[in-house]
């Protein structure tokens, strides 16, 4: 549907379960998703713009759909800073909007966003970036459960050389917050938080709350596994290798998971 809208140079808004894409003459000009902080949060939380300046721009130029232009013309924000932050927010929201969805997509012709024109992006560019991000997440940790579920710490010791950005994300894991919640608390793009959480999951430091509950559930009767069985041996070897590795091997961790599930 998005490709067809690009071909016909459509102007309007594409709505899906997890966000919206605004198009002008077949190009993407803005995107929003509840899964990631919006442009206002990204600008104000990083100190690029005060909240008063943002709301003044909205009140003064929102009706004319020239908020972006007002921020630059009034000297509150450099054109380059606005463009860079807006592109980041656009690609971030588009990633979530174009993700797996159970509902239909709808397009309303003629609808425009009040931010106004900043820098249009082709549909092809948005699709390429979305696919690149999906592939990156899969390489880091192929299990997507941590993307939307409530997160908990596993209790595993944290590596002393854990990057500050990941440590800041880990500090927000409290058994109730999701990736989206953490992104809003920190004022960071949702995809960046996804990357950090998947790396923490690959390191065995973070998992989902639901998975923790499953692991603690009473065991059902099952045939005993012989100490010399292939499954037991594979599990022991994989566990030893995972503990000895400072930089977890995703393929190795997947084999360990498969062996555990076979018990």
Secondary structure, DSSP 4 states (H G I P E B T S, - for coil): -HHHHHHTT--EEEEETTEEEEEETTEEEEEE-TTS--HHHHHHHTTSS-HHHHHHHHHHHTTTT-HHHHHHHTTSS-HHHHHHHHHHHHHHHHHHHTS--SS--EEEET---TT--S--B-HHHHHHHHHHHHHHHHHH-S-GGGGTS-EEE--PPPPTT--HHHHHHHTT--SS--HHHHHHHHT--HHHHHHHHHHHHHTTSEEEHHHHHHHHSPPPP-PPPPTTSHHHHHHHHHHHHHHH-SS--HHHHHHHHHHHHT-
